Amino acid sequence: MLEDGKIFIGASRNPDDSINKPEYLDLKFGNRHGLVTGATGTGKTVTLQVLAEGFSKAGVAVFCGDIKGDLSGIAAKGEAKDFLTKRAEQIGFTDYEFDQFPVIFWDLFGEKGHRVRTTIAEMGPLLLARLMDASEPQEGVINIAFKIADKAGLPLLDLKDFSSLLNYMAENASELSNQFGLISKASVGSIQRAMLVLEQQGAEHFFGEPALKISDIMRTDNRGYGQISVLAADKLMMNPRLYATFLLWLLSELFEELPEVGDPDKPKLVFFFDEAHLLFNDAPKVLTERVEQVVRLIRSKGVGVYFVTQNPLDVPETVLAQLGNRVQHALRAYSPREQKAVKTAADTFRPNPAFDCATVITTLGTGEALVSTLEAKGAPSIVERTLICPPSGRVGPLTDAERQQVMDHSPVLGVYDEDVDRESAFEILAARAKKAADSEAAKQAQKAQPTEAGTTSGWSLPGFGGGDDDKQSGQGRGRSSGYQRETVVEAAMKSVARTVATQVGRALVRGILGSLKR
C-alpha cells in the first residue's frame, strides 16, 4: 500500500463499512498546506504523528509542537499493541512495520529539550507588540524604540536591552518626541509593566543568544530521513500568547530566510501549528492579514503549514481557503456554534454522493476521519470516510531517561545549551551615559576646549554628550539629528559605519511580519 512520492494516510470505507481504497497525500502537493481538526479524543495527535512520520521517511524536515507530551514517542520504535495491529489488519496494511525517527527536542525553558531563543531585534515590533497585547499608542512607542535602536546601532538581544532603551526614552521623552513623534511617558511605563508580566511568565528564557538557526531544523539523518523537531509545549502552554508568538516568529523566519523554489517534488519543511486557535484569538486585523499573506506566499519556498485545532471556525476564512489537504475528525454538535462548525467543515469538502458529510462528521469513531487531499492538477479529491493508519513510532510519551538519551545524541548538542551575553544595548547605553556624564563634567572645567568625548562619541541623540553646539547647528559630530537633510551617499556611508562599528552585520530591513531580513 506504500507508494513512492506519496504518504499513506489510511483506507477509505464504503457505506457498508467494507474497505474502499487507500488514501494518500501526494508529496508534490505537501507544500499546499493543510488542516487537521476534530474534538478532543478523536485522534488528531495520532494523525499528526502519521503525517510527520510520512514526511520524515520522504526526507522532509518537520517542526511540530508537543502540547501533551504524547508526540515525543515518535523518537522510539513502535511496539506491537492490539489496537495497532488490529487497525493495520482492518485496512489491509500489509506493509506495516515499526520504526523510530530522528528527533531533536526543543524547549524554551531548556528542561525537556535544547534551548531555543531569538533576539528582540529579530522578533521585530509587530510580534513583540502582539506578545505584550499592546494598545495602539503602546505599539507606536514600540515601533519608535526599534527605530531608535536601528538608527543608533543598539543591538536589542534580550529583555534587559529593551528595558534599558525604554528607560532612556522615558528620560528623554521631550527631545525624542521632536524627532520621532509623541512618546508618552505613560505609554512607556505601561510597556515596562507589560515586560514585568512577560518576565514572570518566563519570556526572558526566549530572548537572547545564541539565536536559533533555521538550518538546524531542516536536517536529514544518515538514512535520508528528515529530522523531526519537537517543541516541548506542555509548560509553554501556561502562556499561550508566548507559544503562538514563538511559532509565528518561526514561520516568519522561514518566510524571510528561505529562497524561492517554485513547485518542488516534495517540501523542504513541513510546519505543524498545533492549537492553531491561539494564533488568531484576539489578533489584530493587520496581524491576521499578514499571516494570510505568509501562508499564501511561503508555499513557493517549499514550506507546508498544517494547522491543527479542534474547530475549523478557529481559522479565519481567508487562511482556511489556502489549506488544500484536510483531515476532519469527529465534531460534536450540541451547541449552535458547534452545529455551525459541522456545517462549515462539511461545506469545505468536495462532496461524495455516497454519504452526507454533515451527518458523518458527528458519527465518526476514534481514529476515523473525513479525508480530502490534492490530486492531479492540484484539485481537491472527493472526500472519503477514512480509517487512519497506525503510526510506526511509539504511541505515547518517552520516559525522562529516554528523552535525555535522545538529547545526548542530538546533532545540535552543546550549540544552544549555554547562554551568550555579548555587548548589546544594555551595556552600550550604560557606558555612553557614563561617558556623557564624564564629558559634561570635563566641559565645565575646560569650557574653552572641545572635549575628547565630544569629538569621538558620534552620538546625536539626547543625553549622550552631543553638546550645545549640536543642538544649535542641528547636526551631531558623527550622526544626523533626524531633521538634517542628507545626500544618498552620506546616508549610505553612515549606515555602513553604524553596521561595522556595532558589529550588527545585517541590513536593518524588516520583512512582512516585522522580523529582520538578512
Secondary structure, 3 states (H helix, E strand, C coil): CCCCCEEEEEEEECCCCCEEEEEEEEHHHHHHCEEEECCCCCCHHHHHHHHHHHHHHCCCEEEEEECCCHHHHHHCECCCCHHHHHHHHHCCCCCCCCCCCCEEEEECCCCCCEECCECHHHHCHHHHHHHHCCCHHHHHHHHHHHHHHHHHCCCCCCHHHHHHHHHHHHHCHHHHHHHHCCCCHHHHHHHHHHHHHHHHCCHHHCECECCCCHHHHCCECCCCCECEEEEECCCHHHCHHHHHHHHHHHHHHHHHHCCCCCCCCCCCEEEEEECCHHHHCCCCHHHHHHHHHHHHHHHHHCEEEEEEECCHHHCCHHHHCCCCEEEECCCCCCCHHHHHHHHHHHHCCECCCCCCHHHHHCCCCCCEEEEECECHHHCECECEEEEECCCCECCCCCCHHHHHHHHHCCCCCCCCCCCECCCCHHHHHHHHHHHHHHHHHHHHHCCCCCCHHHHHCCCCCCCCCCCHHHHHHCECCCCECCCCCCCHHHHHHHHHHHHHHHCCCCCCCECCCCCECC
